[in-house]
Amino acid sequence: MSNTQPYTVMTVCTGNICRSPMGEIILRHFFNERGLGDQVDVESSGVSDEEWSHPIDPRAVRVLRERGYGDEIPRDHFAHRISREEIDRTDLFLPMTASHMRALLRMLPAGKRAEVHMYRSFDPNLPKPKPGREDQIDLVDPWYGGKHEFEVAIDQIEEVAPYIVDWVAKQL
């Protein structure tokens, strides 16, 4: 990491309308609470362009507001597939599922030096999955569900956020 550039964390999901923007907002909040907001830039993207230009899913917005993140929800969120420029500047990629991780790894250019860890892999209370079984620690997909599934997703994101912040703080 350059001393003039912030450490960049990228949360990654499918379409960049549910899990990854929720992770972005919550992680940014936790970094700011720890006084690291000026040293860490948190962004989000998707591995697909199927939701291109869409805002954050209204159900995600609702649970974020209910948890007290309402003032931190960006009004100009623009769902997008991760770009080459974003890949080049990111230090830590946090895919939400094993499928996202595989898609992301295929996008990384040869020689790209970055950390790629599934979001929930930072949870010390979860067993480390065996190779090929990383889907055991997937963050729940709330897309086809209702309020309950979005609450489970935000619970999983919030539970792991402090561990990610601790890990990144050691990298600075």
Buried (B, 14 or more C-beta within 10 A) or exposed (E): EEEEEBBBBBBBBBBBBBBBBBBBBBBBBBBBEBEBBEBBBBBBBBBBEEBEEBBBBEBBBBBBEEBEBEEBBEEEBEBBBBEEEBBEBBBBBBBBBBBBBEBBEEBBEEEEEBEBBBBBBBBEEBEEBEEEEBEEBBBBBBBEBEEEBBBBBBEBBBBBBBBBBEEBBEEE
